[in-house]
Amino acid sequence: MPTYDYQCAKCRKKFSLNLSISEKGNKRVKCPKCNSVKVEQQFTSFFARTSTKS
């Protein structure tokens, strides 16, 4: 499941959520500190782990 990073526009708290792609499209994200729905998704880098071939 992907991890999405957000920042609250009201209290400026940064937080992360693990959401499936379908949940991200349907779910209203709320700030865990002030319960505001005015949150902005933050864009971050990611990494992928692949298996090594011998």
C-alpha positions in Angstrom: 0.0 0.0 0.0 1.4 3.4 -0.9 2.2 6.0 1.8 1.0 9.5 1.1 2.4 12.6 2.9 0.2 15.5 3.7 0.4 18.9 5.5 -2.6 20.6 7.1 -3.3 24.1 5.7 -4.8 25.2 9.1 -2.3 24.0 11.7 0.6 23.2 9.4 1.1 19.7 10.9 2.8 17.2 8.6 1.6 13.6 8.6 1.6 10.4 6.5 -1.1 7.9 5.7 -1.1 4.4 4.2 -4.0 4.3 1.8 -4.9 2.0 -1.1 -5.3 3.8 -4.4 -9.1 3.3 -4.2 -9.2 4.7 -0.7 -7.2 7.8 -1.7 -9.7 8.6 -4.4 -12.8 8.1 -2.2 -11.7 9.1 1.4 -11.7 12.6 2.8 -8.3 13.1 4.5 -8.4 14.8 7.9 -5.6 16.3 10.0 -5.0 14.1 13.0 -4.2 17.2 15.2 -7.1 19.6 14.4 -9.5 17.4 12.3 -9.5 19.9 9.4 -10.2 18.6 5.9 -8.0 21.4 4.4 -4.9 19.3 3.8 -2.4 19.4 1.0 -0.6 16.4 -0.4 3.2 16.8 -0.3 5.3 15.3 -3.1 8.2 13.2 -1.9 10.7 10.8 -3.4 10.2 7.1 -3.2 12.3 4.0 -3.7 11.6 0.5 -5.0 13.2 -2.6 -3.8 13.7 -5.3 -6.5 15.0 -8.8 -6.2 18.6 -9.4 -7.1 19.4 -11.9 -9.9 22.2 -14.3 -9.3 
